[in-house]
């Protein structure tokens, strides 16, 4: 005997369509806007961030750890923009990667526009929007591999980590103790 499955399936109308599990994260989303405004509001002045007069070696390893933690927390938004600047630099200096990104975004935009008008039929089978995005992802893989996107990602991560750690290690704040603990000489 076959078990019978029953129930109501509600198909969202065009105005209700959302992605990513029902929550589309776009810049029009209040959560994304709030996060972006918080980051922009927490940016420290760039003149203070880049003040070379404040660059000093830490007094000891304990002071170094405290300084790094304090600077990473204090300059968090500035470091985010350093990371984004490195991403933009890598994309703009790698023309093939720029073309691959543009092709993928263009294909996704075309799928978004076409999904409202007509369905895509491939070899007599109608492809859903998710399947169309899957085809774009599969087709994009060789493009990104040829454009060495993987090495670019790791370069950006490594360069960001290096620059952030150098800055966080060397940038001293005004109230920071810069002297080593005094030790008495025993004769």
C-alpha positions in Angstrom: 0.0 0.0 0.0 1.2 3.5 -0.9 1.2 6.2 1.8 -0.6 9.3 0.8 1.0 12.7 1.5 -1.4 15.6 1.6 -1.0 19.3 2.4 -1.2 22.8 1.0 1.7 24.3 -0.8 1.8 28.1 -0.9 3.7 29.6 -3.8 4.9 33.2 -3.1 3.7 35.9 -5.4 6.3 38.0 -7.3 6.2 40.6 -4.5 7.0 38.0 -1.8 9.9 36.3 -3.5 13.0 36.1 -1.3 16.2 34.2 -1.5 18.6 32.7 1.1 16.1 30.9 3.2 13.5 33.7 3.1 15.8 36.5 4.1 17.4 38.4 1.2 20.3 40.4 2.4 20.6 43.5 0.2 21.8 47.0 0.9 18.1 47.9 1.2 17.8 45.5 4.1 17.7 47.4 7.5 20.2 44.9 9.0 22.8 45.5 6.3 22.2 49.2 6.3 22.6 49.4 10.1 25.8 47.3 10.0 27.3 49.4 7.2 26.4 52.7 9.0 27.9 51.3 12.3 31.2 50.5 10.4 31.2 53.9 8.7 30.5 55.6 12.1 33.4 53.8 13.8 36.1 54.8 11.3 38.9 56.6 13.1 40.4 59.6 11.4 42.9 58.4 8.7 45.5 61.0 9.9 45.4 59.4 13.3 45.4 55.9 11.8 48.5 56.6 9.7 50.4 58.8 12.1 54.0 57.5 11.9 55.0 59.4 15.0 52.9 56.9 17.0 54.7 53.9 15.6 57.0 52.3 18.2 58.1 48.8 19.1 56.3 47.4 22.1 58.2 47.2 25.4 57.7 43.5 26.0 55.6 40.6 24.7 52.8 41.2 27.2 52.5 44.8 26.1 52.6 43.6 22.5 49.6 41.3 23.0 47.6 44.0 24.8 48.5 46.6 22.1 47.4 44.3 19.3 44.1 43.5 20.9 43.4 47.1 21.7 44.3 48.3 18.2 42.3 45.6 16.4 39.3 46.6 18.5 39.8 50.3 18.2 40.7 50.4 14.4 38.3 47.6 13.4 36.5 49.6 10.8 39.7 51.1 9.4 41.1 47.6 9.0 38.0 46.5 7.2 38.5 49.3 4.6 42.2 48.3 4.3 41.0 44.8 3.4 38.4 46.1 0.9 41.1 48.3 -0.7 43.3 45.3 -1.2 40.3 43.4 -2.7 39.6 46.3 -5.2 43.4 46.5 -6.0 43.6 42.8 -6.8 40.4 42.8 -9.0 41.5 45.9 -10.9 45.0 44.6 -11.5 43.8 41.2 -12.8 41.9 41.9 -16.0 40.9 38.2 -16.5 39.4 38.1 -13.0 37.6 41.4 -13.7 36.1 39.8 -16.9 35.1 36.6 -15.0 33.4 38.6 -12.3 31.6 40.8 -14.8 30.5 37.7 -16.8 29.1 35.9 -13.7 27.3 39.0 -12.4 25.9 39.7 -15.9 24.7 36.1 -16.2 23.0 36.3 -12.8 21.4 39.6 -13.7 20.0 38.1 -16.9 18.7 35.1 -15.0 17.0 37.5 -12.6 15.4 39.5 -15.4 14.4 36.4 -17.5 12.9 34.5 -14.6 10.0 36.9 -14.4 9.3 36.8 -18.1 9.9 33.3 -19.4 11.4 30.0 -18.3 14.6 28.6 -19.7 14.2 25.2 -21.5 17.3 23.1 -22.0 17.2 19.8 -23.9 13.4 19.7 -23.5 13.5 20.3 -19.7 12.5 23.5 -17.9 15.2 24.7 -15.5 14.2 26.4 -12.3 15.9 29.7 -11.3 18.1 27.8 -8.7 19.2 25.3 -11.4 20.1 28.2 -13.7 22.2 29.8 -11.0 23.8 26.4 -10.6 24.7 26.3 -14.3 26.3 29.7 -14.0 28.3 28.5 -11.0 29.5 25.5 -12.8 30.4 27.5 -15.9 32.2 30.1 -13.7 34.5 27.6 -12.0 36.9 27.3 -15.0 36.8 31.0 -15.6 37.8 31.7 -12.0 40.4 29.0 -12.1 42.0 30.5 -15.2 41.9 33.9 -13.6 43.7 32.5 -10.6 40.9 33.6 -8.2 42.1 31.2 -5.5 45.6 32.6 -5.3 44.1 36.1 -5.4 41.9 35.3 -2.4 44.8 33.9 -0.4 47.0 36.8 -1.4 44.4 39.3 -0.1 44.0 37.4 3.1 47.7 37.1 3.7 48.5 40.7 2.8 45.6 42.0 4.9 46.7 39.9 7.9 50.3 41.1 7.5 49.4 44.8 7.2 46.9 44.7 10.0 49.3 42.9 12.4 52.2 45.3 11.6 50.0 48.3 12.2 48.4 46.8 15.3 51.8 45.9 16.7 53.5 49.2 16.1 50.8 51.8 16.6 51.0 53.1 20.2 48.3 55.1 21.8 49.1 58.1 24.0 48.2 56.6 27.3 50.1 53.4 26.7 53.0 52.6 29.0 56.1 52.4 26.8 58.8 51.6 29.4 59.8 48.2 30.6 59.2 47.4 34.2 62.0 48.7 36.4 64.2 46.0 38.0 66.6 46.7 40.8 70.2 45.8 40.2 71.5 43.3 42.8 75.1 43.8 43.8 
